[in-house]
Amino acid sequence: MSDSPAFPAPRSPDRIDLAAVPVEGGCASKDTMRAAAEQAGKGEVLARYAADYPPDPSQGPHDQPQSMCPAFGSLRVGLRMRRTATILSGSACCVYGLTFTSHFYGARRSVGYVPFSSETLVTGKLYEDIRDAVHQMADPALYDTIVVTNLCVPTASGVPIQGLPKAINGVRVIGIDVPGFGVPTHAEAKDVLAGAMLAYARKEASQGPVAAPSQRPDRPTITLLGEMFPADPVGIGQMLEPLGLAAGPVVPTREWRELYSALDCAAVAAIHPFYTASIREFEAAGRPVIGSAPVGVDGTAAWLDAVGAACGIAQDRVDAAKDRFLPAIRAALAASPISGRITVSGYEGSELLVARLLIESGADVPYVGTACPRTRWSEPDREWLEARGVRIQYRASLEQDIAAVEEYRPNLAIGTTPVVQHAKSEAIPALYFTNLISARPLMGPAGAGSLAVVINAALANQDRFNRMQSFFDGVGQEENAGIWRDTPVDRPEFKKKYAARMAGLSKSEEAVGT
């Protein structure tokens, strides 16, 4: 035997072969975090979310729309409820972004935060910290409910938020997971919390008497499912009055007692059709659910018929209500016509309803993109729109919405912020859906002419866009980007010399480590 050391193995190249490295992996990977969450005991929660909020299989690499953090939706629901405290458990950067955005949109209360480190996350101390925080906040003089939300990292780590006590000192405790890798959009995250609250309230009601809401109509009510402009429930109530019905609470509600009233209804109107978890609770309570909404002439007529059938209202009473309101809606549409081609996209869930109203106003709407999924409660709207040649894209990605603008070259593009930005860069007038379209009444006579003012004003801006495009043509593009004292002069010889230099450097780098 020789005492000499073995000859060392050949040294591996210093450069990394990127083609051999899998794309997935790391803390930013949804697939990795989903797998970790399932391994940590969150498989049942994620399976329920996958069933309630299914992705579009045609999306390919875009298995969910580009949107803000989904937890923003559930956070807003909690922050809008009276006597409700909210605690977030997640990475500090996520919590900062969520609270900043929530206060930007009008939140007027603090958001609780339970920080964590690698040690507290791994050892289970984070759960104990959350439990201690809930006990500290559970003051019945201040709160009816405390909502605790796991964001991505605690969910992926299996923090058992549902194991918190259901009540402390008489204060309800609701724990939910709202990971970005499990809930596709912030609109559906609203349903995660609304459904959890309805489940809690339904269980309370089944166990005995509960507190009566502050206002209780003397007629059977129709619960309205989905956030809407404040004037819409009033208008819906007026249309229900001839049927002997009243408009019930809007879910998500503004206080806990309204949940009891929402469950104690004659039927539920799924104005926003993606509230799957909430609908499950209403169906478990034996309440029929109605799709679509009283939008436009056709939509209102069909919706009143559906309400009458669900509540056992005589057809002559339904016909009398239609005779009272349909002429007013038809007159309002005729008084405020819209002429032009319009593409519609957004992530609020009411995109199909807006498209219906635009078409009945006279607009040509070739495309509707919505970040929300297709459900059976939106089928009446889908059938009506497709019968008029509208292409509907559920789970629409930004790329699909922009491609529709390029394909149809509309007179007006309604969409999310990046869609509006792209359209305006192409000298196409555009309106942000959330702030300028969904923040208006849509239902009944009041909604019939509500969009015309803002739509027609935007359509009339085409000449201004043409002048601006002509004036700024070429500014801010490629080598002309930035601020210059003098007009930049193109120097192709410098470009050629620089390109040759970079090519040489690239070859030198490739030789290193080989």
Secondary structure as UniProt FT lines:
FT   HELIX           18..20
FT   TURN            27..28
FT   HELIX           30..37
FT   HELIX           38..42
FT   HELIX           43..52
FT   HELIX           57..59
FT   TURN            60..61
FT   HELIX           71..80
FT   TURN            82..83
FT   STRAND          84..89
FT   HELIX           92..104
FT   TURN            105..106
FT   STRAND          112..113
FT   HELIX           118..123
FT   HELIX           125..137
FT   TURN            140..142
FT   STRAND          145..150
FT   HELIX           152..156
FT   TURN            157..158
FT   HELIX           161..163
FT   STRAND          167..168
FT   TURN            169..170
FT   STRAND          171..177
FT   TURN            180..182
FT   HELIX           186..207
FT   STRAND          221..225
FT   HELIX           231..240
FT   HELIX           241..243
FT   STRAND          246..251
FT   HELIX           257..263
FT   STRAND          267..269
FT   TURN            273..274
FT   HELIX           276..284
FT   TURN            285..286
FT   STRAND          289..290
FT   HELIX           296..311
FT   HELIX           315..335
FT   STRAND          341..346
FT   HELIX           351..360
FT   TURN            361..362
FT   STRAND          364..370
FT   HELIX           376..378
FT   HELIX           379..386
FT   TURN            387..389
FT   STRAND          391..394
FT   HELIX           398..408
FT   STRAND          412..415
FT   HELIX           417..425
FT   TURN            426..427
FT   STRAND          430..432
FT   HELIX           433..437
FT   TURN            438..439
FT   HELIX           444..448
FT   HELIX           450..459
FT   TURN            460..461
FT   HELIX           462..471
FT   TURN            472..476
FT   HELIX           478..480
FT   HELIX           492..511
FT   TURN            512..513
//
